[in-house]
Amino acid sequence: MKAITARVFALFLSLAAVAQPSHDTLWTRTYGGREPDAAASFQRTADGGFILAGYTWSFGAGYTDFYLVKTGPEQNWIVNRSLCAC
């Protein structure tokens, strides 16, 4: 019984590994500075760019500040702002 259970489990794991979807990467770009920064939300804009909102330690007062990035259609920075969360 243990051998059958182990084989079924091994089969399940191998099928799970094969069934992973492949993802297409359209572009990759890094925004932010040298300290921890993270996007908490993002939306596509009408001009084909993105607006990202999150937090930053790289800019602003040196503590966790709100961070806003607006990109153009080629994902270049248009607006890069930090707001003090003090």
PADO-459379 format. One record per residue (C-alpha): residue in one letter; x, y, z. Coordinates in steps of 0.1 Angstrom, whole numbers, plus 5000, padded with zeros to 4 digits. Example, Ala and Ser with C-alpha at 12.3 -4.5 7.8 and 13.67 -1.06 7.14 Angstrom:
a512349555078 s513749895071 
//
This chain:
m500050005000 k502850245008 a504550174975 i501350254956 t500850574975 a504450674969 r504150604931 v500850804929 f502451094948 a505551084925 l503251074894 f501251374908 l504451574913 s505851504879 l502551604862 a502451924883 a505952014871 v505051954834 a501752134836 q503252474845 p502152744820 s504852924801 h504853304804 d505853554778 t507853854790 l507054164770 w509554384787 t511554404819 r512454734836 t513654824871 y512455144888 g513655274922 g516955324939 r519455134959 e517255084990 p514154864993 d511354984970 a508154804961 a505054854939 a501854774958 s499554854929 f499754924892 q497455004864 r497755044826 t497055394814 a495255524783 d498555614766 g499855254769 g502155324799 f501655234835 i501155404868 l502755234898 a502155314935 g504055174964 y506755264989 t510355364988 w513355385012 s515555524984 f513955864980 g512356125002 a512856165039 g514855845044 y512055645059 t509255445042 d507655705019 f504955674993 y506255624958 l504555704925 v505955624890 k504255704857 t505755544826 g505255614789 p504355354763 e508055254761 q508055214799 n510455514803 w509955734834 i507656034829 v506956104866 n508855974896 r507656114929 s507956024966 l505756164993 c506656165030 a504555925050 c505556095083 
//
